[in-house]
Amino acid sequence: MGRSEELFERAKRVIPGGVNSPVRAFGSVGLTPRFISRADRQKIYDADGRAYTDYVGSWGPMILGHNHPVVREAVERAVKDGLSFGAATEHEVEMAELVCGAVPSVELVRMVNSGTEAVMSAVRAARGFTDRDKLVKFAGCYHGHSDAMLVKAGSGVMTAGVPDSAGVPASCARDTLTAAYNDLESVELLFAENPGRIAAVIVEPVAANMGVVEPAGGFLKGLRRLCDENGAALIFDEVITGFRLAFGGAQERYGVEADLVTYGKIIGAGMPVGAYGGRREIMERVAPVGSVYQAGTLSGNPVAMAAGLAQLRYLREHPEVYAHIESLGRRLRAGLREAAPGCAVTGAGSLCCLFFTPGPVVDYTTAKAADTARFARYFRFLLDRGIYTAPSQFEALFLSDAHTEGDVDALAACIADFFRTE
Ligand SMILES: Cc1ncc(COP(=O)(O)O)c(CN[C@@H](CN)CCC(=O)O)c1O
């Protein structure tokens, strides 16, 4: 028995499912999860010392690759001054100035500790500002695990095949209305059926939790129009796309401004950081200025801020990173289209997905048509050959600045080998 098997047996005795986040359990691919002991650049190393080229990147934060010296040295310097004070620090001011400087629509921003917390807080701010309760989300989009979001959610919820979660009161789920991604009519209908009652529409501007589904032309602009016409806030959940699709995220890439935006992952560079921000008139409703309460012991933690600031400053000063990961994404998608007959290849920038369905994949329904058993065989084939991709059809492949054209070509070649064996 290898170390991962040993550790997994021990873990299952003291942690639900042996993991601290369900997708890590490798449940849908029927394997023992690899326990990772260290990582560097585009490589991760499991507890048995095996090396893998990593296309998960901690689910998005590692846009510069693992263990980047700029980030590591910033953390090493910060910890020497203390881990947490429960008081305001200069790091938080610098982080807020950087985020507001990067995204014109963000006039005020608040740090929290996860994407879930960012979304939960942004939704509360929208409800407080509009004095409305209803919320529109899209089937297959995942916005963290707060009660209101666990309705037809993507990511691990979709992987488990249970579109909703137990433990969410019907009274709460009732206020969460679901529309179909890329289907503006489904949103128009909800507004027509709930006049004056919808506080916000929340969307992943590129959906990356049902696999990767790009917004159809006009979809995001259409949501902007519908929210303006109905007095609802448009929330972009950019926990994945923020600072990845461009330094200004999806708002810069697609030229659509949201009223509120949520961040996570990249802004923490691997440390627990989330953030929400947006229009001043909305964000000024947040305590202590306004009556929308939100707080956090470790919000704006100085060590986490140092990590995030180092990564974001590097991205701001090295735009060539975006050119590199954009080019790798195009190269990978072209390689996958050649390597994987009968599959749909999707993606945007450094996000890619290989759907085991001929496609096109445009929403939850078409994503769900994928052959997850064949996906599991594909995952195992790659893992056995030192390539670590997301252990679920309903996640994304993440590229980083540490990946090379050789890595991407090797991935496509390995996938071509898989299809030759099928
Ligand atoms: C668009 C979007 N919004 C919010 C979240 C929640 O963020 P966290 O609470 O996990 O930091 C996420 C979290 N993403 C998943 C991966 N698809 C996290 C991985 C996991 O759950 O273990 C997200 O993708």
The ligand as an SDF file (V2000), in Angstrom:
LIG
                    3D

 24 24  0  0  0  0  0  0  0  0999 V2000
  -16.8430   30.5660   -9.4400 C   0  0  0  0  0  0  0  0  0  0  0  0
  -16.6340   30.1530   -8.0120 C   0  0  0  0  0  0  0  0  0  0  0  0
  -17.2090   30.8830   -7.0230 N   0  0  0  0  0  0  0  0  0  0  0  0
  -17.0270   30.5480   -5.7240 C   0  0  0  0  0  0  0  0  0  0  0  0
  -16.2810   29.4440   -5.3680 C   0  0  0  0  0  0  0  0  0  0  0  0
  -16.1120   29.1280   -3.8910 C   0  0  0  0  0  0  0  0  0  0  0  0
  -14.8280   29.5260   -3.4770 O   0  0  0  0  0  0  0  0  0  0  0  0
  -14.2050   28.8560   -2.1570 P   0  0  0  0  0  0  0  0  0  0  0  0
  -15.1730   29.0660   -1.0360 O   0  0  0  0  0  0  0  0  0  0  0  0
  -13.9860   27.4020   -2.4870 O   0  0  0  0  0  0  0  0  0  0  0  0
  -12.8780   29.6280   -1.9600 O   0  0  0  0  0  0  0  0  0  0  0  0
  -15.6550   28.6520   -6.3580 C   0  0  0  0  0  0  0  0  0  0  0  0
  -14.8490   27.4370   -5.9380 C   0  0  0  0  0  0  0  0  0  0  0  0
  -14.3250   26.6350   -6.9950 N   0  0  0  0  0  0  0  0  0  0  0  0
  -14.1430   25.2280   -6.7090 C   0  0  0  0  0  0  0  0  0  0  0  0
  -13.5460   24.5730   -7.9500 C   0  0  0  0  0  0  0  0  0  0  0  0
  -14.4230   24.5640   -9.0460 N   0  0  0  0  0  0  0  0  0  0  0  0
  -13.3050   25.0120   -5.4980 C   0  0  0  0  0  0  0  0  0  0  0  0
  -12.7370   23.6360   -5.3530 C   0  0  0  0  0  0  0  0  0  0  0  0
  -13.3500   22.8970   -4.2110 C   0  0  0  0  0  0  0  0  0  0  0  0
  -14.5600   23.0990   -3.9670 O   0  0  0  0  0  0  0  0  0  0  0  0
  -12.6080   22.1230   -3.5620 O   0  0  0  0  0  0  0  0  0  0  0  0
  -15.8470   29.0180   -7.6960 C   0  0  0  0  0  0  0  0  0  0  0  0
  -15.2860   28.2950   -8.7010 O   0  0  0  0  0  0  0  0  0  0  0  0
  1  2  1  0
  2  3  1  0
  2 23  2  0
  3  4  2  0
  4  5  1  0
  5  6  1  0
  5 12  2  0
  6  7  1  0
  7  8  1  0
  8  9  2  0
  8 10  1  0
  8 11  1  0
 12 13  1  0
 12 23  1  0
 13 14  1  0
 14 15  1  0
 15 16  1  0
 15 18  1  0
 16 17  1  0
 18 19  1  0
 19 20  1  0
 20 21  2  0
 20 22  1  0
 23 24  1  0
M  END
$$$$
